[in-house]
Amino acid sequence: MKPIVCALLAFVFTQFRSRRSLQLEIVALRHQLTVYQRAAQRRRINPGDRVLWSWIARHWSGWRDALIFVQTGTVIAWQRKRFAIIGPN
């Protein structure tokens, strides 16, 4: 139920944001997906990525809200916690 409420609140707040802000958020999130989907075992941020994020940071004040890079250990801990809550089937 909590994710649904959060999604609805996010939807309401986006109605009050500028179109430019929303477009920059979309660019930022798509870039994060691109970095995540790279084939290398250890994903690295290359100079082009740094240029993009520096440009985004200069033109969009809410860029930190969209930045979600996490370490592998963090994701594994989230999954373990999630499966511990669900329990064995």
SULJO-V334223 format. One record per residue. RES is the residue in three letters. PSI is psi in radians with two decimals (NA if undefined). Layout:
res: <RES;RES>
psi: <PSI;PSI>
//
This chain:
res: <MET;LYS;PRO;ILE;VAL;CYS;ALA;LEU;LEU;ALA;PHE;VAL;PHE;THR;GLN;PHE;ARG;SER;ARG;ARG;SER;LEU;GLN;LEU;GLU;ILE;VAL;ALA;LEU;ARG;HIS;GLN;LEU;THR;VAL;TYR;GLN;ARG;ALA;ALA;GLN;ARG;ARG;ARG;ILE;ASN;PRO;GLY;ASP;ARG;VAL;LEU;TRP;SER;TRP;ILE;ALA;ARG;HIS;TRP;SER;GLY;TRP;ARG;ASP;ALA;LEU;ILE;PHE;VAL;GLN;THR;GLY;THR;VAL;ILE;ALA;TRP;GLN;ARG;LYS;ARG;PHE;ALA;ILE;ILE;GLY;PRO;ASN>
psi: <-0.65;-0.76;-0.60;-0.76;-0.75;-0.73;-0.73;-0.71;-0.72;-0.70;-0.78;-0.78;-0.53;-0.37;-0.36;0.01;2.74;2.74;-0.67;-0.76;-0.75;-0.70;-0.70;-0.62;-0.71;-0.77;-0.78;-0.79;-0.69;-0.64;-0.74;-0.70;-0.69;-0.78;-0.74;-0.62;0.02;2.54;-0.40;2.57;-0.83;1.88;2.29;2.61;2.09;3.02;-0.62;-0.66;-0.74;-0.68;-0.77;-0.83;-0.56;-0.65;-0.79;-0.74;-0.58;-0.51;-0.11;2.01;-0.43;0.41;-0.52;-0.47;-0.47;-0.18;1.97;1.30;2.21;2.79;2.73;-0.72;-0.59;-0.78;-0.73;-0.74;-0.69;-0.76;-0.74;-0.75;-0.74;-0.81;-0.45;-0.62;-0.75;-0.71;2.86;2.58;NA>
//
